[in-house]
């Protein structure tokens, strides 16, 4: 679709074949010749500016709502995403797959697949894209999103703490938690013999439910994925510590107690004091940002509810792409809307084993971490 005639033909084809007017209008809006910006230029060129801005604003508001419902982001956010991807591939446009399909259509096609559970064939009919071409486009676009992940999911400068609105626990940079992503069919690990039905997404979230760090791996045998992640190595690195001693992450009891990772106190036969209880409550309150982040991810990108991939590599790439988009959308100023969250989509946490039961509590890191936690508990005497 390299000409105006081609675009007009395709849009008419969409409408004739019964495609909803929302998608047809979305494709029309994101082509350069019929965007709101181009419409403004045309109006001004014709010298007919009377009431034009109000009319354009009205059209924009109405179509933005439709656009967001279909593609899970505002049209303005999509236009920014289009520019970001365009800049990322600048100079290498010739390496795009399926050259007859424009970049905006590639992104819209991929977002449609990510946002629902429709098959490649069903979505391909709406976009006039064959199943084989669709797979190639989907893999290319999700790979581009995943490549941009480090630019949008990154550790906060100076370990900024912004959790005063969550609880009274000081020094919290974020909360660490894990979410299992179910695979539609079991997938064999590369160079291995085990088949897995889940992928584990470990994430550190801040107060805004924004991802600060993500790690995707095959789930362990009742062990948290943290032990296999780069984050764990950074947390126990004494020569170049990730955070100063007075700052930390918080996590539930499946995580190890470390100097920069505070966990709740175990309730052994009801021996917890009121200070211990208040400390534990302060830690548990941080579960909310992580749950909202995971619920937002699964509610917006419903393909993750039953991820249909052939390899772990592709599964990890798709999850990375959605994590990048999650932060990107927040960075565009779109808040997480509680009314759109489906917490029922969150799988039950399968890590029921507390860390102490792994037999690793005699680490050299444990003693200093215990002293730090005792100090935090003592601070709740006055609360």
PyMOL commands that set and color helices and strands:
alter all, ss='L'
color gray80, all
select helices_A, chain A and resi 4-16+21-29+32-34+36-45+52-71+75-88+93-95+103-115+120-127+131-147+149-152+157-159+225-228+230-235+274-284+287-300+302-306+312-331+338-340+343-345+355-358+364-382
alter helices_A, ss='H'
color red, helices_A
select strands_A, chain A and resi 172-188+195-205+211-217+248-251+261-263
alter strands_A, ss='S'
color yellow, strands_A
deselect
rebuild
show_as cartoon
